[in-house]
Amino acid sequence: MLKGFTKVLNSWYSGLFLIIIMALTLAASYFMKRRIGKQEQSFFEANVEGNRRFSYFFDFIYRYELGKDIRLYRMKDMIIKEIDKDTIRSERISRGMLRHYHKAAVAGNVIGIFFEGACYLYVGLKAIYKLISIGSVLKYVSALRELRNGLTGILEVYVAIEIQSRYLAYFSDFLNIKNKKHEGVLPVELKEDNDYVIEFKDVSFHYPNDEKMVLSHVNMTITSGCKLALVGMNGAGKTTLIKLLCRLYDPTEGEILLNGINIKEYDYKEYMKLFSIVFQDFQLLSFSIAENVAASLDYDEDRVHECLEKAGFSEWLGKMPDGIRTNIYQLQEEGIEISGGEAQKLAIARALYKDSAIVVLDEPTSALDPVSEYDIYRRFDDLVRGKTAIYISHRMSSCRFCDNIVVFDNGRMIQTGSHEELLKDTDNLYHKLWSAQAQYYS
């Protein structure tokens, strides 16, 4: 019987024992790592909202302008409580993941010990029955261990590729989202005289997931070179009209034409070259003054100075140690905080630097002091000379600088005319808005 066992142990097919053991341990490792990968993905998905909220609150640390409201209204405790809730939720998810990691580590060690035990058993028996030398035991066991580790490494790479591809699928899905905006290809005809006529034809619009019409059946024509004022109460649809003109949204109904062609048909990049816009909620970046004005790292210094002077920024600029190369905001170590009024002047200078055919100013003087505001109005004709200007403001005195005024109420155009014409009717909305403000200056 001993000779028979020795014969079997020394036969080629006795190695099937180790091959089967190795295959079983490799399969167990593969499915275990695959399971952990799926668990990681599920934890990742469960923590998406928490990460988004954490990023939102973490951003407060860098937003210098929020500091005064947080301190004055004692909002610190409210914010910390929200952060604590997200931290506790994230910690609970992380602990669950750690438990799975620990179980996987224990299982991995058990599989490893089982395989090495099988190797020592097989090689040890060969040594006991003098089929191999005692000194060869460690050599063969080490070789088998390295073979298994190498195969395990290959499987781990395969599993990692499989798992990571699931995360990449999120980016792939994002990139493959169908662009709902119509992409035109027509070039915009360049006109030296800036002769561009804009026409709104029965334009209506509501925002996504809200059926309430913000604009309703708007019909108007903006002729080349005119200075147009849009006025009305808050929420009347004035800024939305500009967003439609810039194709930040497309009309729900109707169409907008540029020189008789629907603006959807134009190449968007070329179309946007026509506009210099200062939105009410404009943004400056933590770059130098010149780079903010030029919206580029490359700029014409003389032109930057000229635009800053026109926007009334020259006096403040003279106090800056590095002139137009002075960095603003706190991202840069030497960054300088600027007031809302000075920031608004920079935004106006940026619009002037672009030198587009159509200038849109949405509440451009809301943060300026009365002297600076008067200075902007006094030079308004010079700022927009040879251009089409669309002006939105709640300060009715600014409308006197415009050729035509359009009054909006609840998304509808209700009046149009010059300042003098609209004041003749004492019962219209424009007269009421004008009178409401004029009484404080009489």
C-alpha positions in Angstrom: 0.0 0.0 0.0 2.9 2.3 0.8 4.4 1.6 -2.6 1.1 2.4 -4.3 0.8 5.7 -2.4 4.3 6.6 -3.3 3.7 5.7 -6.9 0.6 8.0 -7.0 2.4 10.8 -5.2 5.2 10.6 -7.8 2.9 10.4 -10.8 2.3 13.4 -13.1 -1.4 13.5 -12.3 -0.8 14.0 -8.6 -0.1 17.6 -9.6 -3.8 18.0 -10.4 -4.4 18.2 -6.7 -2.4 21.4 -6.5 -3.9 22.7 -9.7 -7.4 22.2 -8.4 -6.5 23.8 -5.1 -4.9 26.8 -6.9 -7.9 27.2 -9.2 -10.3 27.1 -6.3 -8.3 29.7 -4.3 -7.9 32.0 -7.4 -11.7 31.7 -8.1 -12.5 32.6 -4.5 -10.1 35.6 -4.6 -11.6 36.8 -7.9 -15.2 36.6 -6.7 -14.3 38.2 -3.3 -12.6 41.2 -5.0 -15.4 41.5 -7.4 -17.9 41.6 -4.6 -15.8 44.3 -2.8 -15.7 46.3 -6.0 -19.5 46.2 -6.2 -19.8 47.2 -2.6 -17.4 50.2 -3.2 -19.5 51.3 -6.1 -22.7 51.1 -4.1 -21.2 53.0 -1.2 -19.9 55.6 -3.7 -23.4 56.0 -5.1 -24.9 56.3 -1.6 -22.4 59.0 -0.8 -22.9 61.2 -3.9 -25.3 63.6 -2.3 -23.3 63.8 0.9 -20.1 64.6 -1.1 -22.0 67.2 -3.1 -23.3 68.9 0.1 -19.9 68.7 1.8 -18.3 70.4 -1.2 -20.9 73.1 -1.1 -20.2 73.9 2.6 -16.5 73.4 2.3 -16.5 76.1 -0.4 -17.6 78.6 2.3 -14.0 78.5 3.6 -12.7 80.2 0.4 -15.6 82.5 -0.2 -14.5 85.7 1.5 -17.6 87.6 0.7 -19.8 85.2 2.7 -17.9 86.0 5.9 -19.8 89.1 6.9 -23.3 87.5 6.6 -22.2 84.4 8.4 -20.8 86.5 11.3 -23.5 89.2 11.4 -26.4 86.7 11.4 -24.6 84.1 13.5 -25.1 81.4 10.9 -22.0 79.4 12.1 -24.0 77.0 14.3 -26.6 76.4 11.5 -23.8 75.6 9.0 -21.9 73.4 11.4 -25.0 71.4 12.3 -25.5 70.6 8.6 -21.9 69.7 8.1 -22.1 67.4 11.2 -25.2 65.6 9.8 -23.4 65.0 6.5 -20.2 63.9 8.4 -22.2 61.4 10.5 -23.9 60.0 7.4 -20.6 59.7 5.6 -18.9 58.2 8.6 -21.7 55.5 8.8 -21.2 54.7 5.2 -17.4 54.5 5.6 -17.7 52.2 8.6 -19.9 49.9 6.6 -17.3 49.8 3.9 -14.5 49.2 6.5 -16.4 46.2 7.8 -16.5 44.7 4.3 -12.8 45.4 3.9 -12.0 43.6 7.2 -14.1 40.6 6.1 -12.4 40.6 2.8 -8.9 40.8 4.5 -9.8 37.9 6.8 -11.1 35.8 3.8 -8.0 36.6 1.8 -5.8 35.5 4.6 -7.8 32.3 5.1 -7.5 31.5 1.4 -3.8 32.2 1.4 -3.2 30.0 4.4 -5.3 27.2 2.9 -3.3 27.3 -0.3 0.1 27.4 1.5 -1.1 24.5 3.7 -1.9 22.5 0.7 1.5 23.3 -0.8 3.3 22.3 2.3 1.3 19.1 2.6 1.9 18.1 -1.0 5.7 19.0 -1.1 6.2 17.7 2.5 4.8 14.3 1.6 7.1 14.1 -1.3 10.0 14.9 1.0 8.9 12.4 3.6 8.7 9.7 1.0 12.1 10.8 -0.3 10.8 11.8 -3.7 12.5 15.1 -3.3 15.2 16.3 -0.9 14.4 18.1 2.3 16.2 21.2 1.1 13.9 21.4 -1.9 10.8 21.8 0.2 11.1 25.6 0.7 12.2 26.1 -2.9 9.1 24.4 -4.3 6.7 26.0 -1.9 8.1 29.4 -2.7 7.8 28.8 -6.4 4.2 27.7 -6.0 3.5 30.8 -3.8 5.0 33.1 -6.4 3.0 31.4 -9.2 -0.2 31.9 -7.3 0.7 35.5 -6.4 1.4 36.3 -10.1 -1.9 34.8 -11.2 -3.7 36.6 -8.4 -2.1 39.9 -9.6 -3.3 39.3 -13.1 -6.8 38.6 -11.8 -6.7 41.8 -9.6 -5.8 43.9 -12.6 -8.7 42.4 -14.6 -11.1 43.0 -11.7 -9.8 46.6 -11.2 -10.3 47.3 -14.9 -13.8 45.9 -14.7 -14.7 48.0 -11.6 -13.1 51.2 -12.8 -15.0 50.9 -16.1 -18.2 51.2 -14.1 -17.0 54.6 -12.7 -15.9 55.7 -16.2 -19.4 54.8 -17.4 -20.7 57.8 -15.4 -18.5 60.1 -17.5 -19.4 58.3 -20.7 -23.1 58.7 -19.9 -22.5 62.4 -19.2 -20.5 62.9 -22.4 -23.2 61.1 -24.4 -26.1 63.3 -23.1 -27.8 64.5 -26.2 -27.5 68.2 -26.7 -31.0 69.6 -26.8 -29.9 72.9 -28.1 -30.0 73.2 -31.9 -26.5 73.7 -33.2 -26.4 76.0 -36.1 -23.6 76.3 -38.7 -24.3 79.5 -40.5 -21.5 82.1 -40.2 -22.5 85.5 -38.9 -22.0 88.2 -41.5 -19.5 90.8 -40.3 -20.7 94.3 -40.8 -18.4 97.2 -40.3 -21.4 99.5 -39.6 -22.8 97.0 -37.0 -26.0 96.9 -38.9 -27.7 94.0 -37.0 -31.5 94.0 -36.5 -33.0 91.7 -33.8 -36.6 90.7 -34.0 -38.6 88.8 -31.3 -41.6 87.1 -33.0 -44.3 85.9 -30.6 -41.7 84.7 -28.1 -42.9 82.9 -25.0 -40.8 81.0 -22.4 -41.0 79.1 -19.2 -38.1 77.6 -17.3 -37.7 73.8 -17.2 -39.9 72.0 -14.7 -42.0 75.1 -14.2 -45.1 75.7 -16.5 -45.5 79.3 -15.5 -44.7 81.5 -18.4 -42.0 84.0 -17.6 -42.4 85.7 -21.0 -45.6 85.6 -23.0 -46.0 86.5 -26.7 -43.3 89.1 -26.9 -43.1 90.9 -30.2 -40.5 93.6 -30.6 -37.7 94.8 -33.0 -34.4 96.1 -31.9 -32.9 98.2 -34.7 -29.3 98.8 -35.4 -27.6 101.5 -33.3 -30.6 102.1 -31.0 -30.4 102.6 -27.3 -33.2 100.5 -25.8 -34.3 100.4 -22.1 -36.2 97.5 -20.6 -38.1 98.4 -17.4 -40.6 96.8 -15.1 -41.1 95.2 -11.7 -38.9 92.4 -10.4 -39.8 89.1 -12.1 -41.3 90.9 -15.2 -39.0 88.9 -17.5 -36.4 91.5 -18.5 -33.3 89.5 -17.7 -34.9 86.3 -19.1 -35.3 88.1 -22.4 -31.6 88.7 -22.5 -30.9 85.1 -21.7 -33.0 84.1 -24.6 -31.2 86.5 -26.8 -27.9 85.0 -25.8 -29.2 81.5 -26.3 -28.6 80.5 -22.7 -32.1 79.2 -23.2 -34.2 78.7 -26.3 -37.8 80.1 -26.5 -40.6 77.7 -25.6 -42.7 79.3 -28.4 -41.9 81.7 -31.2 -38.5 82.6 -32.6 -35.8 85.3 -32.4 -34.3 86.5 -35.7 -31.0 88.2 -36.5 -31.2 90.0 -39.8 -34.2 87.8 -40.7 -32.6 84.5 -39.8 -33.5 82.4 -36.7 -30.6 82.8 -34.2 -30.6 79.0 -33.8 -29.2 78.6 -37.3 -26.0 80.6 -36.6 -22.8 79.1 -35.3 -23.0 79.8 -31.6 -19.4 80.9 -31.1 -19.7 83.4 -33.9 -23.1 84.6 -32.8 -21.9 85.3 -29.2 -19.1 87.5 -30.6 -21.8 90.1 -31.3 -22.6 90.6 -27.6 -20.8 92.4 -24.8 -22.9 91.7 -21.7 -22.8 92.8 -18.0 -25.3 90.7 -16.2 -26.7 91.7 -12.8 -24.9 88.7 -11.2 -21.6 89.1 -13.2 -18.6 87.2 -12.0 -14.9 88.3 -11.8 -12.2 85.8 -11.3 -9.1 85.7 -9.0 -6.8 86.9 -11.8 -5.1 90.2 -12.4 -7.2 93.3 -13.2 -6.0 93.2 -16.8 -6.8 89.6 -17.2 -10.3 90.1 -15.9 -10.8 93.0 -18.3 -9.5 91.1 -21.3 -10.9 87.8 -20.2 -7.6 86.3 -21.4 -4.0 85.8 -20.2 -2.9 87.9 -23.3 -4.0 91.5 -23.5 -3.3 94.9 -25.0 -2.2 97.1 -22.0 -3.1 100.4 -23.7 -6.6 99.1 -24.5 -7.1 97.8 -21.0 -6.2 101.2 -19.6 -8.5 102.9 -22.0 -11.5 100.7 -21.1 -10.8 101.1 -17.4 -10.8 104.9 -17.8 -14.1 104.8 -19.7 -15.6 102.7 -16.9 -14.4 105.2 -14.2 -11.9 102.8 -12.7 -8.7 104.9 -13.2 -8.7 106.6 -9.8 -8.8 103.3 -7.9 -6.3 101.8 -10.2 -3.8 104.5 -9.3 -3.7 103.3 -5.8 -2.8 99.7 -6.7 0.9 98.8 -6.2 1.1 96.7 -9.4 -1.4 98.6 -11.5 -3.4 96.5 -14.0 -1.3 93.5 -12.9 -2.7 93.6 -9.4 -4.4 90.3 -8.5 -7.9 90.5 -7.0 -9.6 88.2 -4.5 -8.1 85.8 -2.1 -7.0 82.8 -4.3 -3.7 84.6 -4.8 -1.7 85.3 -1.7 -1.3 89.0 -2.6 -4.9 89.2 -3.9 -6.8 92.4 -3.1 -10.5 92.6 -2.2 -12.5 95.2 -4.1 -15.8 96.8 -3.4 -19.0 95.9 -5.2 -18.9 99.2 -7.0 -15.3 98.8 -8.2 -16.1 95.2 -9.3 -19.1 96.6 -11.3 -16.8 99.1 -13.1 -14.4 96.2 -14.0 -17.3 94.3 -15.4 -18.3 97.3 -17.5 -14.6 97.6 -18.7 -14.6 94.0 -19.7 -17.7 94.5 -21.8 -16.0 97.6 -23.4 -12.8 95.6 -24.1 -14.7 93.0 -26.0 -15.9 95.8 -28.3 -19.0 93.9 -29.7 -21.7 95.3 -31.9 -24.4 94.8 -29.2 -23.9 95.9 -25.6 -26.2 94.6 -22.9 -26.1 96.2 -19.5 -28.3 94.6 -16.8 -28.4 96.9 -13.8 -24.9 98.1 -14.5 -24.8 100.8 -11.8 -26.7 99.1 -9.0 -23.5 99.0 -6.8 -22.2 102.5 -7.7 -22.4 105.6 -5.6 -24.4 108.5 -7.0 -21.3 110.4 -8.3 -20.0 107.3 -10.2 -23.5 106.5 -11.5 -23.9 110.0 -12.8 -20.5 109.8 -14.4 -21.4 106.6 -16.2 -24.7 108.1 -17.4 -23.0 111.3 -18.5 -20.6 109.3 -20.8 -23.2 106.7 -21.8 -23.4 107.9 -25.4 -19.6 107.7 -25.7 -19.5 104.2 -24.1 -21.9 102.7 -26.7 -21.2 105.0 -29.7 -21.8 103.2 -32.9 -23.3 100.2 -31.1 -26.7 98.8 -30.3 -27.3 99.1 -26.5 -29.9 97.3 -24.4 -30.2 98.7 -20.9 -32.0 97.1 -18.0 -32.5 99.2 -14.8 -34.8 99.8 -11.9 -33.5 103.4 -11.7 -36.0 105.2 -14.0 -33.7 108.3 -14.4 -31.4 106.1 -16.5 -34.1 105.6 -19.1 -33.8 109.3 -20.2 -30.5 108.3 -22.0 -32.3 105.8 -24.2 -34.1 106.3 -27.6 -36.9 103.8 -26.8 -38.3 102.2 -23.7 -40.1 98.9 -23.4 -42.2 98.3 -20.3 -42.8 94.7 -19.1 -45.3 93.5 -16.6 -45.7 89.8 -15.7 -43.8 88.7 -18.8 -45.8 90.8 -21.2 -44.9 93.9 -23.2 -47.4 96.5 -22.1 -45.9 99.8 -23.3 -43.3 101.1 -25.6 -42.1 104.6 -26.5 -39.7 107.4 -25.5 -39.4 108.7 -22.0 -41.5 111.8 -22.8 -44.2 109.8 -24.6 -44.7 107.4 -21.8 -44.9 110.1 -19.2 -47.8 111.8 -21.0 -50.2 109.0 -19.9 -50.4 109.5 -16.1 -52.2 106.2 -15.6 -49.7 103.8 -17.1 -47.1 101.6 -15.3 -44.1 103.6 -16.5 -45.5 106.8 -15.1 -46.2 105.1 -11.7 -42.7 103.7 -11.6 -41.2 107.1 -12.5 -43.3 109.0 -10.0 -42.5 106.5 -7.2 -38.8 107.3 -7.5 -39.1 110.9 -8.5 -40.9 111.9 -5.3 -37.7 111.2 -3.3 -35.7 113.6 -5.5 -38.2 116.5 -5.6 
